[in-house]
């Protein structure tokens, strides 16, 4: 059943990558993965350079800085798979191994050589799972954290864009990258319910349902954001609100 669910989940990602309602949107969807990958390569290169420098100096390394790096490396592995960039996928997984081994100089060297070179879209038959289940979930959730504590600020950016007073401006280019990230993170998360969501089969099913909803909403958001200056701001705000609500429902019921 888990394999069937996995295949169904990736059929959504394939659809997002390969086509949307308009046939010419296929290239746009692939380009969205490329944009997210380029942004996340920069983040990972900067973060690992900092961690390597601190380790070499004998300084304390904060888990709040390490775990988002693992999460972003997982994103890059998935992007590489989606874009047919096998080198990116493989190097991202090597970086995860180096981080897990606390070899930050090695991770930094690998990150310096990362490049995004899309090929033919790959077959998305399974996401990488290089970590134990509990570590996978933790790594996947950490990019949502605030920038000031080491994350990508995803959760706060979503909330700031939908708040009533002085909202953050909804910029299609930024939203496109955010949406690709949340789509892939939600796909990962669906397979790693936390202990609260493993208490009953119904709980596991609900966790997977909310994760899949967040993924699908994120795909819709990315598709709208690719329109750039002609993107519908109100539609994007509505989708951002729905993503936030879905996350809140899950947190309220299962956050341990």
Beta strands, then each sheet from edge to edge (+ up, - down):
end
